[in-house]
Structure formats: structure tokens, C-alpha cells
Amino acid sequence: MDTESDIRKEIIEACLELNATGLNQGTSGNISVRHEERMLITPSATPYSEMTPGMIASMDLSGDMTGSWDGPLAPSTEWRIHWLLLKTRSDMTAVVHAHPPYCTALAILRRSIPACHYMVAAFGGTTVRCAGYNTFGSAELAELAIGALEDRTACLLANHGMIAGGRGLGQAMWRAVELEAIARQYHLALQAGTPVILGDREMGETLARFAGYGVAGT
């Protein structure tokens, strides 16, 4: 089992990967990981290249959502989304939020991603929903995100970006990468014509297969 020190280092490595791969820009993304009864989350407005393990904020998950933290820097402004997911979703121990270009473009259109590709099933259903809009960092946005993520492991945030969660940081990162790939494919298909959307039967077969042997990163 990874120690807290290991997890803090892994969070920074994942943040650097987000920007290196183009999934995020600047300090707009944030990552959290559950460790025992605490949430470790990236600090607000801190360049990833300057981030050190000691800067990662630690927040209590065992009680009510108070917003208090341990650490030298305040947690990401989106800590409420991370906190609620890690508190209420037993299938998630890590959460990634970022502003990838294609996910964000669809979110600006307030368009959910339908079953344009069978890999949409990797996120738990036949769609990746787009949550409604509210001000970044607000409690209202957190509630909208939690609703869009019901029985799903990823969603878009209107005029904002995306969220993906998983059992471990590796799975959450894999889902973030896969979601952006599907968003790009859907965006390109929309430019070329009218995408053909897979039906309930086709997606049901895919979901059943995924349940049988799992998906990469799971």
C-alpha cells in the first residue's frame, strides 16, 4: 500500500503529465486521492513545476464538509467536488479535473457525449453527461457535478471542463485520457456529418463485456 508520501509524489507526477499531454493548461486542473480518512488534493493556483509534496493540502473525510485543511496552501477551489466524490463514492479513491480542449469544447456547447463509440461504456453507461453551469468552486457546481456523475465515472462541466474518477490515480488518469480521445472523435465526426449513435442493444452488449473482464486501467 502506498504511503502518504508516495501519494503526494504521485499526485505531482500526474499533474505534470496532465499538462505535458495537453489535457490541461497552466494551473486550471486539480487532482485528489483518498488516503485513509483524509483527502490529499492539489493546492490552489500553484504551478505544477513548482509544487512540492509538502504543498499538497490534506482534508478530513470522516466528518462533515467544513472546508478546513492541513498544509501551507489552500486546497484547489474545486475541493468541494473532490470531497463529495471521495466521501460518497466507494468506487472512487482518486479524482481528476482538467480542461482538455475537446471535452471543454463540447462542454461549451453544453453537449453530452452520446454512444458515438463503444468505449463510452467505460464510463458506466450509454452517455457521458454534461453537468449544468455554475460558478467555479461553488457548492452549487459541486452538487451539479455529483448529479451528472450518478452511476457514471466521468462527466463534462458546462462551459468549464471535465471530471473523471477511479479506483486509484492510475485509473482516474486513464479515464481522463480516454474521455478526451472520445470527445475529439465525436467533435471530428460532428464536423464531417451526422454521427451514427450506437443503440441500447449494442451498448448493453459492450457494458456486459466490460463487466465480464474489465477495461484497461480498471
Accessible surface in RSA format (square Angstrom, percent):
REM  Atomic radii and reference values for relative SASA: ProtOr
REM  Chains: A
REM  Algorithm: Lee & Richards
REM  Probe-radius: 1.40
REM  Slices: 20
REM RES _ NUM      All-atoms   Total-Side   Main-Chain    Non-polar    All polar
REM                ABS   REL    ABS   REL    ABS   REL    ABS   REL    ABS   REL
RES MET A   1   204.07 105.7 119.36  79.0  84.71 201.7  96.45  82.0 107.62 142.6
RES ASP A   2    67.08  47.0  59.49  59.2   7.59  17.9   8.48  20.0  58.61  58.4
RES THR A   3    77.18  54.9  71.74  72.7   5.44  13.0  73.68  99.0   3.50   5.3
RES GLU A   4    64.70  37.1  61.49  46.5   3.21   7.6  19.12  37.0  45.58  37.2
RES SER A   5    58.28  49.2  52.33  69.8   5.95  13.7  36.77  78.3  21.51  30.1
RES ASP A   6    55.63  39.0  53.96  53.7   1.68   4.0   9.32  21.9  46.31  46.2
RES ILE A   7    13.31   7.6  13.31   9.9   0.00   0.0  13.31   9.6   0.00   0.0
RES ARG A   8    36.41  15.3  36.41  18.6   0.00   0.0  12.18  16.7  24.23  14.7
RES LYS A   9   107.36  52.4 105.12  64.5   2.23   5.3  57.39  51.7  49.97  53.2
RES GLU A  10    60.52  34.7  58.70  44.4   1.81   4.3  26.79  51.8  33.72  27.5
RES ILE A  11     0.00   0.0   0.00   0.0   0.00   0.0   0.00   0.0   0.00   0.0
RES ILE A  12    17.87  10.2  17.87  13.3   0.00   0.0  17.87  12.9   0.00   0.0
RES GLU A  13   112.19  64.4 105.04  79.5   7.15  17.0  42.92  83.0  69.27  56.6
RES ALA A  14     6.79   6.2   4.14   6.4   2.65   6.0   6.31   8.9   0.48   1.3
RES CYS A  15     0.00   0.0   0.00   0.0   0.00   0.0   0.00   0.0   0.00   0.0
RES LEU A  16    78.51  43.7  75.34  53.9   3.17   8.0  75.75  53.2   2.76   7.4
RES GLU A  17    82.08  47.1  76.87  58.2   5.21  12.4  25.88  50.1  56.20  45.9
RES LEU A  18     0.19   0.1   0.14   0.1   0.05   0.1   0.19   0.1   0.00   0.0
RES ASN A  19    51.35  35.4  35.17  34.0  16.19  39.0  18.57  44.7  32.78  31.7
RES ALA A  20    90.99  83.7  46.71  72.1  44.28 100.7  59.07  83.2  31.92  84.6
RES THR A  21    83.23  59.2  47.54  48.2  35.69  85.1  56.68  76.1  26.55  40.1
RES GLY A  22    36.24  44.7   0.00   N/A  36.24  44.7  31.16  85.5   5.08  11.4
RES LEU A  23    12.07   6.7  12.07   8.6   0.00   0.0  12.07   8.5   0.00   0.0
RES ASN A  24     4.01   2.8   0.00   0.0   4.01   9.7   0.00   0.0   4.01   3.9
RES GLN A  25    89.64  50.1  81.93  59.9   7.72  18.4  67.83 144.4  21.82  16.5
RES GLY A  26    49.17  60.6   0.00   N/A  49.17  60.6  38.70 106.2  10.47  23.4
RES THR A  27    55.25  39.3  38.19  38.7  17.06  40.7  14.52  19.5  40.73  61.6
RES SER A  28    39.44  33.3  21.46  28.6  17.99  41.4  32.02  68.2   7.43  10.4
RES GLY A  29     3.89   4.8   0.00   N/A   3.89   4.8   0.00   0.0   3.89   8.7
RES ASN A  30     7.75   5.3   7.63   7.4   0.12   0.3   1.02   2.5   6.73   6.5
RES ILE A  31     0.00   0.0   0.00   0.0   0.00   0.0   0.00   0.0   0.00   0.0
RES SER A  32     0.00   0.0   0.00   0.0   0.00   0.0   0.00   0.0   0.00   0.0
RES VAL A  33    12.29   8.1  12.29  11.1   0.00   0.0  12.29  10.7   0.00   0.0
RES ARG A  34    59.68  25.1  47.78  24.4  11.90  28.3  23.36  31.9  36.32  22.0
RES HIS A  35    19.85  10.8  18.58  12.9   1.27   3.3  10.06  10.4   9.79  11.4
RES GLU A  36   121.83  69.9  97.56  73.8  24.27  57.8  40.14  77.6  81.69  66.7
RES GLU A  37   105.32  60.5 104.59  79.1   0.72   1.7  47.61  92.1  57.71  47.1
RES ARG A  38    68.92  28.9  68.92  35.1   0.00   0.0  36.19  49.5  32.72  19.8
RES MET A  39     0.00   0.0   0.00   0.0   0.00   0.0   0.00   0.0   0.00   0.0
RES LEU A  40     0.68   0.4   0.68   0.5   0.00   0.0   0.68   0.5   0.00   0.0
RES ILE A  41     0.00   0.0   0.00   0.0   0.00   0.0   0.00   0.0   0.00   0.0
RES THR A  42     1.11   0.8   1.11   1.1   0.00   0.0   0.79   1.1   0.32   0.5
RES PRO A  43     7.07   5.2   0.00   0.0   7.07  25.7   0.00   0.0   7.07  43.9
RES SER A  44    38.41  32.5  24.65  32.9  13.76  31.7  13.27  28.3  25.14  35.2
RES ALA A  45    85.02  78.2  54.64  84.3  30.37  69.1  57.11  80.4  27.90  73.9
RES THR A  46    14.37  10.2  12.25  12.4   2.12   5.1   8.81  11.8   5.56   8.4
RES PRO A  47    55.41  40.4  54.33  49.5   1.09   3.9  55.41  45.8   0.00   0.0
RES TYR A  48    11.23   5.2   6.11   3.5   5.13  13.3   6.09   4.6   5.15   6.3
RES SER A  49    99.08  83.7  62.30  83.1  36.78  84.7  46.18  98.3  52.91  74.1
RES GLU A  50   110.74  63.6  97.59  73.8  13.15  31.3  38.40  74.3  72.35  59.1
RES MET A  51    12.60   6.5   0.28   0.2  12.32  29.3   0.28   0.2  12.32  16.3
RES THR A  52    65.27  46.4  64.79  65.7   0.48   1.1  56.16  75.4   9.11  13.8
RES PRO A  53    47.91  34.9  47.91  43.7   0.00   0.0  47.91  39.6   0.00   0.0
RES GLY A  54    48.59  59.9   0.00   N/A  48.59  59.9  37.30 102.4  11.29  25.3
RES MET A  55    51.04  26.4  50.94  33.7   0.10   0.2  50.94  43.3   0.10   0.1
RES ILE A  56     0.59   0.3   0.00   0.0   0.59   1.4   0.00   0.0   0.59   1.6
RES ALA A  57     0.03   0.0   0.00   0.0   0.03   0.1   0.03   0.0   0.00   0.0
RES SER A  58     9.65   8.2   9.65  12.9   0.00   0.0   5.07  10.8   4.58   6.4
RES MET A  59     2.32   1.2   2.32   1.5   0.00   0.0   2.32   2.0   0.00   0.0
RES ASP A  60    55.90  39.2  50.63  50.4   5.28  12.5  18.56  43.7  37.34  37.2
RES LEU A  61     8.06   4.5   5.68   4.1   2.38   6.0   5.68   4.0   2.38   6.4
RES SER A  62    67.94  57.4  39.67  52.9  28.27  65.1  25.51  54.3  42.42  59.4
RES GLY A  63    32.48  40.1   0.00   N/A  32.48  40.1  30.50  83.7   1.98   4.4
RES ASP A  64   124.48  87.2 108.97 108.5  15.51  36.7  27.62  65.0  96.86  96.6
RES MET A  65    70.37  36.4  41.57  27.5  28.80  68.6  41.67  35.4  28.69  38.0
RES THR A  66   107.60  76.5  67.33  68.3  40.27  96.0  65.68  88.2  41.91  63.4
RES GLY A  67    18.37  22.7   0.00   N/A  18.37  22.7   7.87  21.6  10.50  23.5
RES SER A  68    73.47  62.1  62.34  83.2  11.13  25.6  49.02 104.4  24.45  34.3
RES TRP A  69   104.08  41.8  79.74  38.6  24.34  57.2  79.12  42.2  24.96  40.5
RES ASP A  70    87.86  61.5  83.32  82.9   4.54  10.7  27.63  65.0  60.23  60.1
RES GLY A  71    42.96  53.0   0.00   N/A  42.96  53.0  16.88  46.3  26.08  58.4
RES PRO A  72    98.78  72.0  58.93  53.7  39.85 144.9  71.47  59.0  27.31 169.7
RES LEU A  73    63.59  35.4  61.30  43.9   2.29   5.8  63.59  44.7   0.00   0.0
RES ALA A  74    45.87  42.2  38.76  59.8   7.10  16.2  38.76  54.6   7.10  18.8
RES PRO A  75     8.44   6.2   4.08   3.7   4.37  15.9   4.08   3.4   4.37  27.1
RES SER A  76     4.70   4.0   3.92   5.2   0.77   1.8   3.07   6.5   1.62   2.3
RES THR A  77    61.59  43.8  54.08  54.8   7.51  17.9  47.28  63.5  14.31  21.6
RES GLU A  78     6.45   3.7   6.13   4.6   0.32   0.8   4.03   7.8   2.42   2.0
RES TRP A  79    27.85  11.2  27.85  13.5   0.00   0.0  12.53   6.7  15.33  24.9
RES ARG A  80    70.31  29.5  70.31  35.8   0.00   0.0   2.32   3.2  67.99  41.2
RES ILE A  81     2.60   1.5   2.60   1.9   0.00   0.0   2.60   1.9   0.00   0.0
RES HIS A  82     0.35   0.2   0.35   0.2   0.00   0.0   0.07   0.1   0.28   0.3
RES TRP A  83    13.31   5.3  13.31   6.4   0.00   0.0   9.92   5.3   3.39   5.5
RES LEU A  84    27.47  15.3  27.47  19.7   0.00   0.0  27.47  19.3   0.00   0.0
RES LEU A  85     1.06   0.6   1.06   0.8   0.00   0.0   1.06   0.7   0.00   0.0
RES LEU A  86     2.76   1.5   0.00   0.0   2.76   6.9   0.00   0.0   2.76   7.4
RES LYS A  87    84.73  41.3  56.58  34.7  28.15  67.0  41.56  37.4  43.17  46.0
RES THR A  88    88.77  63.1  55.44  56.2  33.32  79.4  58.45  78.5  30.32  45.8
RES ARG A  89    44.91  18.9  43.84  22.3   1.07   2.6  29.92  40.9  14.99   9.1
RES SER A  90   111.22  94.0  81.80 109.2  29.42  67.8  53.02 112.9  58.19  81.5
RES ASP A  91    35.81  25.1  32.78  32.6   3.03   7.2  20.76  48.9  15.05  15.0
RES MET A  92     0.46   0.2   0.46   0.3   0.00   0.0   0.46   0.4   0.00   0.0
RES THR A  93    43.05  30.6  43.05  43.6   0.00   0.0  37.66  50.6   5.39   8.1
RES ALA A  94     0.00   0.0   0.00   0.0   0.00   0.0   0.00   0.0   0.00   0.0
RES VAL A  95     0.16   0.1   0.16   0.1   0.00   0.0   0.16   0.1   0.00   0.0
RES VAL A  96     0.00   0.0   0.00   0.0   0.00   0.0   0.00   0.0   0.00   0.0
RES HIS A  97     2.48   1.4   2.48   1.7   0.00   0.0   1.83   1.9   0.66   0.8
RES ALA A  98     0.42   0.4   0.42   0.7   0.00   0.0   0.42   0.6   0.00   0.0
RES HIS A  99    43.46  23.7  40.70  28.3   2.76   7.1  27.02  27.8  16.43  19.1
RES PRO A 100     0.62   0.4   0.62   0.6   0.00   0.0   0.62   0.5   0.00   0.0
RES PRO A 101    73.61  53.6  59.12  53.9  14.49  52.7  68.26  56.4   5.35  33.3
RES TYR A 102    60.43  28.2  60.23  34.3   0.19   0.5  27.95  21.0  32.47  40.0
RES CYS A 103     0.00   0.0   0.00   0.0   0.00   0.0   0.00   0.0   0.00   0.0
RES THR A 104    24.26  17.3  24.26  24.6   0.00   0.0  24.26  32.6   0.00   0.0
RES ALA A 105    32.01  29.4  27.22  42.0   4.78  10.9  30.14  42.4   1.87   5.0
RES LEU A 106     0.01   0.0   0.01   0.0   0.00   0.0   0.01   0.0   0.00   0.0
RES ALA A 107     0.00   0.0   0.00   0.0   0.00   0.0   0.00   0.0   0.00   0.0
RES ILE A 108    99.87  56.8  87.94  65.5  11.93  28.8  87.94  63.3  11.93  32.4
RES LEU A 109   109.54  61.0  82.98  59.4  26.57  66.8  87.03  61.1  22.51  60.6
RES ARG A 110   140.14  58.8 115.61  58.9  24.53  58.4  43.34  59.2  96.80  58.7
RES ARG A 111    95.29  40.0  91.06  46.4   4.23  10.1  20.04  27.4  75.25  45.6
RES SER A 112    44.23  37.4  35.76  47.7   8.47  19.5  20.10  42.8  24.13  33.8
RES ILE A 113     0.00   0.0   0.00   0.0   0.00   0.0   0.00   0.0   0.00   0.0
RES PRO A 114    28.49  20.8  27.78  25.3   0.71   2.6  28.40  23.4   0.09   0.6
RES ALA A 115     3.53   3.2   2.58   4.0   0.95   2.2   2.58   3.6   0.95   2.5
RES CYS A 116    31.14  23.6   6.75   7.5  24.39  57.3   5.31  13.5  25.83  27.8
RES HIS A 117    62.13  34.0  57.87  40.2   4.26  10.9  36.33  37.4  25.80  30.0
RES TYR A 118   110.78  51.7 109.20  62.1   1.57   4.1  66.85  50.2  43.93  54.2
RES MET A 119    24.71  12.8  24.71  16.4   0.00   0.0  17.14  14.6   7.57  10.0
RES VAL A 120     0.00   0.0   0.00   0.0   0.00   0.0   0.00   0.0   0.00   0.0
RES ALA A 121     3.87   3.6   0.00   0.0   3.87   8.8   0.00   0.0   3.87  10.2
RES ALA A 122     7.62   7.0   0.22   0.3   7.40  16.8   1.43   2.0   6.19  16.4
RES PHE A 123     0.00   0.0   0.00   0.0   0.00   0.0   0.00   0.0   0.00   0.0
RES GLY A 124    40.91  50.4   0.00   N/A  40.91  50.4  20.95  57.5  19.96  44.7
RES GLY A 125     5.71   7.0   0.00   N/A   5.71   7.0   5.71  15.7   0.00   0.0
RES THR A 126    47.44  33.7  46.04  46.7   1.39   3.3  25.36  34.1  22.08  33.4
RES THR A 127    41.14  29.3  41.14  41.7   0.00   0.0  36.27  48.7   4.87   7.4
RES VAL A 128     0.12   0.1   0.12   0.1   0.00   0.0   0.12   0.1   0.00   0.0
RES ARG A 129    70.36  29.5  70.36  35.9   0.00   0.0  31.68  43.3  38.68  23.4
RES CYS A 130    26.63  20.1   3.44   3.8  23.19  54.5   2.41   6.1  24.22  26.1
RES ALA A 131     5.18   4.8   0.00   0.0   5.18  11.8   4.62   6.5   0.55   1.5
RES GLY A 132    33.95  41.9   0.00   N/A  33.95  41.9  27.22  74.7   6.74  15.1
RES TYR A 133   109.09  50.9  88.27  50.2  20.81  54.2  52.44  39.4  56.65  69.8
RES ASN A 134    46.39  32.0  43.54  42.1   2.85   6.9   3.13   7.5  43.26  41.8
RES THR A 135    77.94  55.4  77.54  78.6   0.40   0.9  46.55  62.5  31.39  47.5
RES PHE A 136   129.21  64.6 119.52  74.0   9.69  25.2 119.52  72.5   9.69  27.7
RES GLY A 137    11.37  14.0   0.00   N/A  11.37  14.0   6.08  16.7   5.29  11.8
RES SER A 138    23.15  19.6  13.17  17.6   9.98  23.0  21.92  46.7   1.23   1.7
RES ALA A 139    49.52  45.5  44.93  69.3   4.59  10.4  45.63  64.3   3.88  10.3
RES GLU A 140    99.82  57.3  95.37  72.2   4.45  10.6  43.62  84.4  56.20  45.9
RES LEU A 141     1.95   1.1   1.95   1.4   0.00   0.0   1.95   1.4   0.00   0.0
RES ALA A 142     1.18   1.1   1.18   1.8   0.00   0.0   1.18   1.7   0.00   0.0
RES GLU A 143   107.26  61.6  99.18  75.0   8.08  19.2  42.81  82.8  64.45  52.6
RES LEU A 144    68.50  38.1  61.75  44.2   6.75  17.0  65.04  45.7   3.45   9.3
RES ALA A 145     0.00   0.0   0.00   0.0   0.00   0.0   0.00   0.0   0.00   0.0
RES ILE A 146    46.41  26.4  43.95  32.7   2.46   5.9  43.95  31.6   2.46   6.7
RES GLY A 147    42.96  53.0   0.00   N/A  42.96  53.0  34.21  93.9   8.75  19.6
RES ALA A 148     9.60   8.8   3.42   5.3   6.18  14.1   7.57  10.7   2.03   5.4
RES LEU A 149     0.54   0.3   0.54   0.4   0.00   0.0   0.54   0.4   0.00   0.0
RES GLU A 150   118.65  68.1 113.30  85.7   5.35  12.7  36.70  71.0  81.95  66.9
RES ASP A 151    91.90  64.4  66.05  65.7  25.85  61.1  49.51 116.5  42.40  42.3
RES ARG A 152    23.54   9.9  22.69  11.6   0.85   2.0   0.80   1.1  22.75  13.8
RES THR A 153    14.86  10.6  14.86  15.1   0.00   0.0  14.86  20.0   0.00   0.0
RES ALA A 154     0.00   0.0   0.00   0.0   0.00   0.0   0.00   0.0   0.00   0.0
RES CYS A 155     0.00   0.0   0.00   0.0   0.00   0.0   0.00   0.0   0.00   0.0
RES LEU A 156     0.00   0.0   0.00   0.0   0.00   0.0   0.00   0.0   0.00   0.0
RES LEU A 157     0.02   0.0   0.02   0.0   0.00   0.0   0.02   0.0   0.00   0.0
RES ALA A 158     1.71   1.6   0.79   1.2   0.93   2.1   0.79   1.1   0.93   2.5
RES ASN A 159    65.06  44.9  41.52  40.1  23.55  56.7  12.43  29.9  52.64  50.9
RES HIS A 160    22.65  12.4  13.79   9.6   8.85  22.7  10.66  11.0  11.99  14.0
RES GLY A 161     0.00   0.0   0.00   N/A   0.00   0.0   0.00   0.0   0.00   0.0
RES MET A 162     0.09   0.0   0.09   0.1   0.00   0.0   0.00   0.0   0.09   0.1
RES ILE A 163     0.43   0.2   0.43   0.3   0.00   0.0   0.43   0.3   0.00   0.0
RES ALA A 164     0.00   0.0   0.00   0.0   0.00   0.0   0.00   0.0   0.00   0.0
RES GLY A 165     0.23   0.3   0.00   N/A   0.23   0.3   0.05   0.1   0.18   0.4
RES GLY A 166     0.00   0.0   0.00   N/A   0.00   0.0   0.00   0.0   0.00   0.0
RES ARG A 167   156.88  65.9 136.15  69.4  20.73  49.4  50.81  69.4 106.07  64.3
RES GLY A 168    25.75  31.8   0.00   N/A  25.75  31.8  25.48  69.9   0.27   0.6
RES LEU A 169    21.69  12.1  15.93  11.4   5.75  14.5  15.93  11.2   5.75  15.5
RES GLY A 170    57.14  70.5   0.00   N/A  57.14  70.5  42.54 116.7  14.60  32.7
RES GLN A 171    10.00   5.6   5.51   4.0   4.49  10.7   2.70   5.7   7.30   5.5
RES ALA A 172     0.00   0.0   0.00   0.0   0.00   0.0   0.00   0.0   0.00   0.0
RES MET A 173    13.61   7.0  13.50   8.9   0.11   0.3  13.61  11.6   0.00   0.0
RES TRP A 174    54.81  22.0  48.49  23.5   6.31  14.8  40.21  21.4  14.60  23.7
RES ARG A 175    18.76   7.9  18.76   9.6   0.00   0.0   0.00   0.0  18.76  11.4
RES ALA A 176     0.83   0.8   0.81   1.3   0.01   0.0   0.81   1.1   0.01   0.0
RES VAL A 177    67.76  44.6  66.19  59.9   1.57   3.8  66.19  57.5   1.57   4.3
RES GLU A 178    36.14  20.8  35.70  27.0   0.44   1.0   0.67   1.3  35.48  29.0
RES LEU A 179     0.00   0.0   0.00   0.0   0.00   0.0   0.00   0.0   0.00   0.0
RES GLU A 180    17.71  10.2  17.71  13.4   0.00   0.0  14.91  28.8   2.80   2.3
RES ALA A 181    38.84  35.7  30.34  46.8   8.50  19.3  38.01  53.5   0.82   2.2
RES ILE A 182     0.93   0.5   0.93   0.7   0.00   0.0   0.93   0.7   0.00   0.0
RES ALA A 183     0.00   0.0   0.00   0.0   0.00   0.0   0.00   0.0   0.00   0.0
RES ARG A 184   119.66  50.2 119.66  61.0   0.00   0.0  23.21  31.7  96.45  58.5
RES GLN A 185    83.75  46.8  76.82  56.1   6.92  16.5  38.13  81.2  45.62  34.6
RES TYR A 186    12.33   5.8  11.07   6.3   1.26   3.3   1.48   1.1  10.84  13.4
RES HIS A 187    46.82  25.6  46.82  32.5   0.00   0.0  25.45  26.2  21.36  24.9
RES LEU A 188    82.82  46.1  78.26  56.0   4.56  11.5  78.55  55.2   4.27  11.5
RES ALA A 189    37.63  34.6  27.79  42.9   9.83  22.4  34.79  49.0   2.84   7.5
RES LEU A 190    45.15  25.1  26.68  19.1  18.47  46.4  26.68  18.7  18.47  49.7
RES GLN A 191   121.86  68.1  86.06  62.9  35.79  85.2  37.44  79.7  84.42  64.0
RES ALA A 192    95.74  88.0  51.36  79.3  44.38 101.0  62.65  88.2  33.09  87.6
RES GLY A 193    43.41  53.5   0.00   N/A  43.41  53.5  36.72 100.8   6.69  15.0
RES THR A 194   128.14  91.1 102.52 103.9  25.62  61.1  67.77  91.0  60.37  91.3
RES PRO A 195    27.43  20.0  10.74   9.8  16.69  60.7  19.08  15.8   8.35  51.9
RES VAL A 196   131.93  86.8 113.85 103.1  18.09  43.6 117.92 102.5  14.02  38.0
RES ILE A 197    76.67  43.6  54.13  40.3  22.54  54.3  54.13  39.0  22.54  61.2
RES LEU A 198    60.68  33.8  50.63  36.2  10.06  25.3  52.83  37.1   7.85  21.1
RES GLY A 199    34.21  42.2   0.00   N/A  34.21  42.2  31.03  85.2   3.17   7.1
RES ASP A 200   121.32  85.0 107.92 107.4  13.40  31.7  37.69  88.7  83.63  83.4
RES ARG A 201   162.22  68.1 147.45  75.2  14.78  35.2  81.93 112.0  80.30  48.7
RES GLU A 202    62.56  35.9  60.06  45.4   2.50   5.9  24.93  48.2  37.63  30.7
RES MET A 203     0.63   0.3   0.63   0.4   0.00   0.0   0.63   0.5   0.00   0.0
RES GLY A 204    33.90  41.8   0.00   N/A  33.90  41.8  27.59  75.7   6.31  14.1
RES GLU A 205    96.24  55.3  89.71  67.9   6.53  15.5  46.19  89.3  50.05  40.9
RES THR A 206    19.91  14.2  17.11  17.3   2.80   6.7   6.32   8.5  13.59  20.5
RES LEU A 207    54.38  30.3  49.43  35.4   4.95  12.4  49.63  34.9   4.75  12.8
RES ALA A 208    67.10  61.7  49.72  76.7  17.38  39.5  57.58  81.1   9.52  25.2
RES ARG A 209   166.20  69.8 160.31  81.7   5.89  14.0  44.01  60.2 122.18  74.1
RES PHE A 210    24.37  12.2  19.49  12.1   4.88  12.7  19.74  12.0   4.63  13.3
RES ALA A 211    93.20  85.7  49.95  77.1  43.24  98.4  62.76  88.4  30.44  80.6
RES GLY A 212    68.22  84.1   0.00   N/A  68.22  84.1  34.91  95.8  33.31  74.6
RES TYR A 213   152.75  71.3 117.79  67.0  34.96  91.0 101.29  76.1  51.46  63.4
RES GLY A 214    25.66  31.6   0.00   N/A  25.66  31.6  21.94  60.2   3.72   8.3
RES VAL A 215    22.95  15.1  12.45  11.3  10.50  25.3  18.56  16.1   4.39  11.9
RES ALA A 216    69.95  64.3  49.63  76.6  20.32  46.2  62.39  87.9   7.56  20.0
RES GLY A 217    42.42  52.3   0.00   N/A  42.42  52.3  22.48  61.7  19.94  44.7
RES THR A 218    83.58  59.4  20.80  21.1  62.77 149.6  43.07  57.9  40.51  61.2
END  Absolute sums over single chains surface
CHAIN  1 A     9722.7       7450.1       2272.6       5574.4       4148.3
END  Absolute sums over all chains
TOTAL          9722.7       7450.1       2272.6       5574.4       4148.3
